[in-house]
Amino acid sequence: MKEEVNMQNTPLQAEHIKLGASFTDFGGWNMPVRYSSDLAEHHAVRTSAGLFDISHMAEIMVAGPNAAAFLDYALVNPSSAIAVLKAKYSLVCAPDGGVIDDLIVYRLADEEFMVVANAGNRHNVVAALKERIAGFTDVTMTDESDDWALIALQGPNSAAILQPLTTVDLSQVKYYSITAGQVAGIDVLIGRTGYTGEDGFELFTPASKAAEMWQTLLATDVADLMPCGLACRDTLRLEAGMPLYGQELDRDHNPYEAGFAKVVKIDREVDFVGKAALSALAAAPVTRRLIGLQGEGKRAARHGYEVFYVGGTEAIGVITSGALSPTLGYPVAMAYVTSEAPIEIGTVLEVDVRGTRQPVTVCATPFYKRQK
C-alpha cells in the first residue's frame, strides 16, 4: 500500500479508470498497463492506430540568448544545429560517460527549446541541467512537466484521424518535427517522433485540457482506434529496436556500448560534459556491446536471462529486453555481450530460459520496419 500512496497519477487517471484499465507502477507513476489485451492493443497500433497516455514524461523548457550554447555543453550533441521546429534525439551523460538519460530536444524558436526526458529520470535530468547551467548567463531553465499532458497517437491511420481535428497541415509536420496549433480547438504542440516504429504524433496538451483531448480523439469514427497501455508500448518499441532507459541504457553503460556512437559528436570545438571520457572510450576497443537476437518457437528470453556460447559454461552476456514478437510471431531480444570473441550477424548463441538452453541467432535491429 505504501508504494500506491507514493505513486503519481497523470491528468488522465479518471479516463483510464472509466475504460477499465489495469495499472502498474512505472517510474513512480500509476500508469495504465493495458485496457483490453496486450495483443489486441499491439496489433491496433501496427494496423490502424492506438492512443497512449505518456503524460509521465518530463518537459523542461530552456530559453534565452545562450540557450543553445548551454544545451551544447550539457548534452552529447549540438542543439545549436537543430533548425527551428525540428527535433533531435540526444543523451545527457555523466562526466564518466555513463548515460543519465536519453531524451528528445525540440527547438521551438531561435532561443527556445523543449527537452523531453523519461519519467523516472525527470529529477536526475533537472538536477544535471541545473548544475551545468552555472556559468551561463542569459538562459533560463524551467521544469514545466506538471503543466503538460502528453498524448501519443500512433499507427498508420494516425494522420487520417488527427487531420480533421486540426487546421495544421500534418503533411508539413515531418518526422522529428514539431509545430504549434490547435486540435479540436485546444492549443497544443504537435510533435512527430514516436516510440512504436509506426507513424504518429505527440500532442503536448495543457494538463487542464487533457481529458477533453483524450475523449475527442477516442470519439473519432475510426472503429479500430484503441486506447493502449504500457505493455504493448514495450513490445512495439522492442520490435522497433528502440532502447528503454533502465534496460538498454543506464549509468553503467556508455553510448558506444549501446550502439549510439553516431549520437555523440566528439569532433566539435566546444567542450561538453563527458567529452574527455567519451573521447577516450571512442578510441578504445568496445569490450561489450548491445546486439539483437532472434529466437525459435514461442519461449521468449526475458530481461536478466543469461547468454552463452553454444555449449559454454560461463555467461557472456545478459538479456536487456525480450518478448515473443506479436507482429513477427517469434521471440526477439536485445542483450549486452562481451566482445572478446567474434559475435557477428548469424552467430548462434544460447539463452538460459528458466533452466533450459534455447538457441538464438544474432540479427540486425530493428526487428521490424514499417512500410513507408
Secondary structure, DSSP 8 states (H G I E B T S, - for coil): -HHHHH-B--TTHHHHHHTT-EEEEETTEEEEEESS-HHHHHHHHHHSEEEEE-TTSEEEEEESTTHHHHHHHHSSS-GGGS-TTBEEEEEEE-TTS-EEEEEEEEEEETTEEEEEE-GGGHHHHHHHHHHHTTT--S-EEEE-GGGEEEEEEESTTHHHHHGGG-SS-GGGS-TTBEEEEEETTEEEEEE---SSSS-EEEEEEEGGGHHHHHHHHHTSS-TTEEE--HHHHHHHHHHTT---BTTTBSTTS-TTTTT-TTT---SSSS--TTHHHHHHHHHS--SEEEEEEEE-SS----TT-EEEETT-SS--EEEEEEEE-TTTSSEEEEEEEE-SS---TT-EEEEEETTEEEEEEEE-S-S-----
